[in-house]
Amino acid sequence: MTRYRPTVVEVDLDAIRHNVRLLNPPNAELMAIVKADGYGLGAGPVARAALDVGASRLGVALVEEGLSLREAGIDAPILVLTELPPGSEKEALEAGLTPSVYSVAGLEGLAEAARAIGRPVGVHLKLDTGMHRVGLWPPEDAPAFARRILDAGLEIEGVWTHFADSERDDEGTLRQLASFRSAVEALAGAGVHPSVLHAANSGATIRLPETRLDLVRPGAAVYGLDPGEGLAHRAGLRPALAWRSAVSMVKRLPAGERLSYGGRYTLERASTIATVPVGYDDGYPRTAVGAEVLIGGVRRPVAGTITMDQIVVDCGDGEVAPGDEVVLIGTRGHERITADELAERAGTIARAIATGIGRRVPREYVSTEAPE
Ligand SMILES: *Cc1c(COP(=O)(O)O)cnc(C)c1O
């Protein structure tokens, strides 16, 4: 479809490659987490870029996400991070997706589908060590549950867990790791020796080398989105996401005029106001207070209520014309607006800004590096 609106997301695949190389530990594998359509950047292109430079597996939240990657021709191992929903097992296994398992009901559905397709199926047993979202609890039940998995005719390829606060809390994270390790020891005592143990999300991969085990599972860091606490910047990760638009209309208004819905922004002096065709339907957060954009490389405040399709920007006495580039997230000259900055203004996190960018914003891919 022809595009008439200048609002686009630009995904830097070289940044993805740089980040994967940087995060990939010397003695472990890297599973790039590409759930939520690759954190909003586009799962297929991101997955390919990550696999190009040494990621050996992919992780997704939904069976549907795994199936779309297969449809896009990606044949790397793909782990589904939750149990396969009832009814999806056969299709998921036929597509070669790797299931996670942690409940008796989940195991039964999976075992039946595995028998029906008549091929050996390796699963990843997920243990809950303190996040309390999904996973086998208590982790001390691992040997008994592993026995049931094997009795059902399945193989245990991996055992894993997930951290609740690895960006900040060393003590809690290491406590989770210790609980994971003792469950793995108990499994070994019961004769179960999985080939891959994994736990580390972005925060743990960057900060706590002892959590890297056989495989790391970063998401945010792959995209150069800050996992929290400024870690992305400190680790030398490069942001892969830029979000741009262009000025659609400019007017000079006198002091006292009020802007946008509810008239919540009053001009204290005469000012040049630029309209930009991006709004909350596009994922520009309606709750962002004091957000700024770059026009001509200069920071300008978003003025008044963010509407569904448009924002207005107070440019003071700056020279601004229709068609001028507007950077919502990204770099121009010496100025940079990060997803994290916008997230902070909106009271959310960088991941939610990225995944929240609307479906109607086209994703464009840039790369100067030849694939390896
Ligand atoms: C989302 C997710 C990850 C990646 O998390 P980041 O903090 O974005 O690196 C890893 N593992 C699981 C189970 C997840 O759900």
The ligand as a Tripos MOL2 file, in Angstrom:
@<TRIPOS>MOLECULE
LIG
   15    15     1     0     0
SMALL
NO_CHARGES

@<TRIPOS>ATOM
      1 C1         10.1970  -11.7040   28.2490 C.3       1 LIG1
      2 C2         11.0000  -12.8060   28.7800 C.ar      1 LIG1
      3 C3         12.3990  -12.7930   28.6840 C.ar      1 LIG1
      4 C4         13.1790  -11.5750   28.2040 C.3       1 LIG1
      5 O1         13.0570  -10.5650   29.1810 O.3       1 LIG1
      6 P1         13.9080   -9.1860   29.0840 P.3       1 LIG1
      7 O2         13.8640   -8.6660   30.4640 O.co2     1 LIG1
      8 O3         13.1860   -8.3160   28.1080 O.co2     1 LIG1
      9 O4         15.2550   -9.5610   28.6560 O.co2     1 LIG1
     10 C5         13.0980  -13.9180   29.0830 C.ar      1 LIG1
     11 N1         12.4420  -15.0000   29.5700 N.ar      1 LIG1
     12 C6         11.1050  -15.0340   29.7050 C.ar      1 LIG1
     13 C7         10.4380  -16.2320   30.2820 C.3       1 LIG1
     14 C8         10.3430  -13.9440   29.3310 C.ar      1 LIG1
     15 O5          9.0210  -13.9650   29.4970 O.3       1 LIG1
@<TRIPOS>BOND
     1     1     2 1
     2     2     3 ar
     3     2    14 ar
     4     3     4 1
     5     3    10 ar
     6     4     5 1
     7     5     6 1
     8     6     7 2
     9     6     8 1
    10     6     9 1
    11    10    11 ar
    12    11    12 ar
    13    12    13 1
    14    12    14 ar
    15    14    15 1
@<TRIPOS>SUBSTRUCTURE
     1 LIG1         1 GROUP 0 **** ****
